[in-house]
């Protein structure tokens, strides 16, 4: 009721009020001159961003009042785009607008936003951002949806093996993207697209570089042939780091087949420092749980049931030996198969990340691979403070296992000398299995999107003519 009265008062005065004249050397607020500044701010909040922006044209004094950052921070806090979206998470919005606005080079400060950042302008620009289609694909599962929505529209098993560069890549990509657009019931030409690229071809060799270029070019070519207006192709690890509101750190991505430990400095994957790879992924953990269940005569019908039990009952022990002495029995009802009860299998499954030999895998433990990556980062001396690699962000569905972040942090403190281990923080997947998708969402909703982050068809063709003879 109070809001309605304020609106009517505002409309009455603003309709009658001519452009205020300068009085005694200063701008006037007209009929509102006698109202305290803080009350005026409350009125502006009630009338909303559209009417508030109109009032900024009346005089310098109005412009000064309306452009107050606190007012537009309030609007950014409370505004929603559609009934399907959620309020912008303020910390993520502030991070993205502070660090990611210009793409590269990224802003690296972690304190207050730069002085030139106008939240009124940011609000106005974000209202005009077209958003995008986000496709977070991989060798296991794909998440896709609208960037303006609160979560992916759908998830499905990926029928495309991104890493197989000998296959007819273009035709498989075309089928892959066409299927997604068909399921979303949207025309490819209507929106920009942000595509995540799995971390593949890990080395810094010329051969690996050529393979990465081939994959990325195939993605651009396929999408531009479908008339997508602009494309941003960026690797999953970097997106996961952005979702954690960081631009530098180490991302541990537990994928379908393997686990990659990726050092990222100011948004760039540091392959020269070294990406570590462990031959353990989600599929191996599911397979190991299946073996444990078979050994204990637990009957099941499909591997999907085993995966469901892994996702709902399994966890990582903080102290494996101590956990063996506890009663860890728990039950879960799997659709169509009834109740299952697991005990030690619950934490033995995740333990192979730290003790791969339990599953017959000859590989480093996850903690050893991360420690080795940190050692390489420290030796590279990329910054004076040497702390950029001490934030570890977990990513991938298996990385959501409860207890994994705490166990990894504990093991790293035990492996590394105090000079390196002090300050290490391991962050669980900030948005669960959708972490990389949310990193893409940050980029897609930037006030500067698609601008610096995307490539258009014209830019791609010009780049192709310059860099490749064909």
Secondary structure, 3 states (H helix, E strand, C coil): CHHHHHHHHHHHHHHHCCCCCCECCECCCHHHCCCCHHHHHHHHHHHCHHHHHHHCCCCHHHHHHHCCHHHHHHHHHHCCCCCCCCCCCHHHHHHHHHHCCCCCCCCCCCCCCCCCCCHHHHHHHHHHCCCEEEEECCCCEEEEEECCCCCCCEEEECCCCCCCCCCCHHHHHHHHHHHHHHHHCCCHHHCEEEEEECCCCCCCCHHHHHHHHHHHHHHHHHHHHCCCCEEEEEEHHHHHHHHCCCCCEEEEEECCCCEEEEEEECCEECCCCCCEEECCCHHHHHHHHHHHHHHCCCCCCCHHHHHHHHHHHCECCCCHHHHCCCCCCEEEEECCCEEEEECCHHHHHHHCCCCHHHHCCCCCCHHHHHHHHHHHHHHHCCCCCCCHHHEEEEECCHHHCECHHHHHHHHHHHHCCHHHHCCCEEECCCCHHHHHHHHHHHHHCCCCCCHHHCEEHHHHHHHHHHHCCC
